Amino acid sequence: MRYRPDRYGDQISQLGYGCMRFERKGNAIDYEKAEREVLLAIENGVNYFDTAYIYPGSEECLGRILDENKCRDRVNIATKLPQYVMRSAAAIDKTFREELTRLRTDRIDYYLMHMFTDIAEWEHLKTLGIEDWIERHKKEGSIRNIGFSYHGDTDMFLKILDAYDWDFCQIQYNYLDEHTQAGRRGLQAAAQKGIPVIIMEPLRGGKLVDLPEKAKQILTADSRRYTPAELGLRWLWDQPEVTCVLSGMNSEEMVRENIRVASEAGPGDLTEEDLRIVGQIRQILREKEKVGCTGCRYCMPCPKGVDIPGNFHYYNLMYMEKKAPVRFEFARNMGMRKDPGFASQCIGCGKCEMHCPQHLPIREKLKEADRDLRPFLYRIGIRIARRIMVR
């Protein structure tokens, strides 16, 4: 296993274990199976385990495994405060104490504010006294590092990054999401500030594993014979700004394979040919795109706050992946922002089209995107969720 340093020089395995996808048996996690897989990972050097308050049964399962096998001190636990439902300092305390109990531990090594999409969420936590709360828990040792996980656009990520003295952060990043969400620009900005970056969704929920046949043939013809998963992981570990890549491993075979790759891959390992192949596969995946948007952002800012590249990104994903999960991701990542940037905010002024290098009919395509991304029931669901979660 290879390791990369956190902000204070502690070594984190560059492969982390994402505990959201522990396999279930009926309504409960299959404990014996999860235990075998987690212990196999620990024995082979994985020392970063990521869970969250809202992952059903995950914190309890991980805590039991580490406790019963006496290996708590061999690993780092990362878990998350569901900040979007916090309404008081008492609620924050109660949730944190419950997490410690579930995890059977007296400390959280890496504690995250879960699922930021807008700096307004951090500002709300500040009104609840979160900064003093963090300082107190770090001083007493029950929290070692404080960070946040993020789903939103790059500009807002940069604002949150600058809003506090964070110890680390966690972003969705892969070769399809290279220039969306926090993106490469966000990754590099965090690295420039000395903030370690944990990567989630490195294979885009399996999309970069189950490739089209044409893409698989390209990999088969290449002398290195990388598997689709291996290429996606190596693309991330090729970047020195990446600290740890989370994988939701749920088979011993997957654990062994990912450990093999993580023991070999490092910054600067990919050749020009490897990167060319990544580009070819990315292009194949995008053949079903509805809009030829490159994400260059020359169309921005929109005077009415429409996130034009963001809408087109999710619109394209709907036709590259399954529609329902992408609609959910769109609703979560864009719909829960304080200022959501929906295509329906467009007034048809045409300023965006004047600056688009691709000469796209942006106004027309925004209407199409909004119809597909927010059908009637999704509009209602987003409206209800915003009343509950957005302040």
Secondary structure in CASP SS format (residue, H / E / C, confidence):
PFRMAT SS
TARGET T0000
AUTHOR 0000-0000-0000
METHOD secondary structure of the structure
MODEL  1
M C 1.00
R C 1.00
Y E 1.00
R E 1.00
P E 1.00
D C 1.00
R C 1.00
Y C 1.00
G C 1.00
D C 1.00
Q E 1.00
I E 1.00
S E 1.00
Q C 1.00
L E 1.00
G E 1.00
Y E 1.00
G E 1.00
C H 1.00
M H 1.00
R H 1.00
F C 1.00
E C 1.00
R E 1.00
K E 1.00
G C 1.00
N C 1.00
A E 1.00
I E 1.00
D C 1.00
Y H 1.00
E H 1.00
K H 1.00
A H 1.00
E H 1.00
R H 1.00
E H 1.00
V H 1.00
L H 1.00
L H 1.00
A H 1.00
I H 1.00
E H 1.00
N C 1.00
G C 1.00
V C 1.00
N C 1.00
Y E 1.00
F E 1.00
D E 1.00
T C 1.00
A C 1.00
Y C 1.00
I C 1.00
Y C 1.00
P C 1.00
G C 1.00
S H 1.00
E H 1.00
E H 1.00
C H 1.00
L H 1.00
G H 1.00
R H 1.00
I H 1.00
L H 1.00
D H 1.00
E H 1.00
N C 1.00
K C 1.00
C C 1.00
R H 1.00
D H 1.00
R H 1.00
V C 1.00
N E 1.00
I E 1.00
A E 1.00
T E 1.00
K E 1.00
L E 1.00
P C 1.00
Q H 1.00
Y H 1.00
V H 1.00
M C 1.00
R C 1.00
S C 1.00
A H 1.00
A H 1.00
A H 1.00
I H 1.00
D H 1.00
K H 1.00
T H 1.00
F H 1.00
R H 1.00
E H 1.00
E H 1.00
L H 1.00
T H 1.00
R H 1.00
L H 1.00
R C 1.00
T C 1.00
D C 1.00
R C 1.00
I E 1.00
D E 1.00
Y E 1.00
Y E 1.00
L E 1.00
M E 1.00
H E 1.00
M E 1.00
F E 1.00
T C 1.00
D C 1.00
I H 1.00
A H 1.00
E H 1.00
W H 1.00
E H 1.00
H H 1.00
L H 1.00
K H 1.00
T H 1.00
L C 1.00
G C 1.00
I H 1.00
E H 1.00
D H 1.00
W H 1.00
I H 1.00
E H 1.00
R H 1.00
H H 1.00
K H 1.00
K H 1.00
E H 1.00
G C 1.00
S C 1.00
I E 1.00
R E 1.00
N E 1.00
I E 1.00
G E 1.00
F E 1.00
S E 1.00
Y E 1.00
H C 1.00
G C 1.00
D C 1.00
T H 1.00
D H 1.00
M H 1.00
F H 1.00
L H 1.00
K H 1.00
I H 1.00
L H 1.00
D H 1.00
A C 1.00
Y C 1.00
D C 1.00
W C 1.00
D C 1.00
F E 1.00
C E 1.00
Q E 1.00
I E 1.00
Q E 1.00
Y C 1.00
N C 1.00
Y C 1.00
L C 1.00
D C 1.00
E C 1.00
H C 1.00
T C 1.00
Q C 1.00
A C 1.00
G H 1.00
R H 1.00
R H 1.00
G H 1.00
L H 1.00
Q H 1.00
A H 1.00
A H 1.00
A H 1.00
Q H 1.00
K C 1.00
G C 1.00
I C 1.00
P C 1.00
V E 1.00
I E 1.00
I E 1.00
M E 1.00
E C 1.00
P C 1.00
L C 1.00
R H 1.00
G H 1.00
G H 1.00
K C 1.00
L C 1.00
V C 1.00
D C 1.00
L C 1.00
P C 1.00
E H 1.00
K H 1.00
A H 1.00
K H 1.00
Q H 1.00
I H 1.00
L H 1.00
T H 1.00
A H 1.00
D C 1.00
S C 1.00
R C 1.00
R C 1.00
Y C 1.00
T C 1.00
P H 1.00
A H 1.00
E H 1.00
L H 1.00
G H 1.00
L H 1.00
R H 1.00
W H 1.00
L H 1.00
W H 1.00
D C 1.00
Q C 1.00
P C 1.00
E C 1.00
V C 1.00
T C 1.00
C E 1.00
V E 1.00
L E 1.00
S E 1.00
G C 1.00
M C 1.00
N C 1.00
S C 1.00
E H 1.00
E H 1.00
M H 1.00
V H 1.00
R H 1.00
E H 1.00
N H 1.00
I H 1.00
R H 1.00
V H 1.00
A H 1.00
S H 1.00
E H 1.00
A C 1.00
G C 1.00
P C 1.00
G C 1.00
D C 1.00
L C 1.00
T C 1.00
E H 1.00
E H 1.00
D H 1.00
L H 1.00
R H 1.00
I H 1.00
V H 1.00
G H 1.00
Q H 1.00
I H 1.00
R H 1.00
Q H 1.00
I H 1.00
L H 1.00
R H 1.00
E H 1.00
K H 1.00
E C 1.00
K C 1.00
V C 1.00
G C 1.00
C C 1.00
T C 1.00
G C 1.00
C C 1.00
R C 1.00
Y C 1.00
C C 1.00
M C 1.00
P C 1.00
C C 1.00
P C 1.00
K C 1.00
G C 1.00
V C 1.00
D C 1.00
I H 1.00
P H 1.00
G H 1.00
N H 1.00
F H 1.00
H H 1.00
Y H 1.00
Y H 1.00
N H 1.00
L H 1.00
M H 1.00
Y H 1.00
M H 1.00
E C 1.00
K C 1.00
K H 1.00
A H 1.00
P H 1.00
V H 1.00
R H 1.00
F H 1.00
E H 1.00
F H 1.00
A H 1.00
R H 1.00
N H 1.00
M C 1.00
G C 1.00
M C 1.00
R C 1.00
K C 1.00
D C 1.00
P C 1.00
G C 1.00
F C 1.00
A H 1.00
S H 1.00
Q H 1.00
C C 1.00
I C 1.00
G C 1.00
C C 1.00
G C 1.00
K H 1.00
C H 1.00
E H 1.00
M H 1.00
H H 1.00
C C 1.00
P C 1.00
Q C 1.00
H C 1.00
L C 1.00
P C 1.00
I H 1.00
R H 1.00
E H 1.00
K H 1.00
L H 1.00
K H 1.00
E H 1.00
A H 1.00
D H 1.00
R H 1.00
D H 1.00
L H 1.00
R C 1.00
P C 1.00
F H 1.00
L H 1.00
Y H 1.00
R H 1.00
I H 1.00
G H 1.00
I H 1.00
R H 1.00
I H 1.00
A H 1.00
R H 1.00
R H 1.00
I H 1.00
M H 1.00
V C 1.00
R C 1.00
END
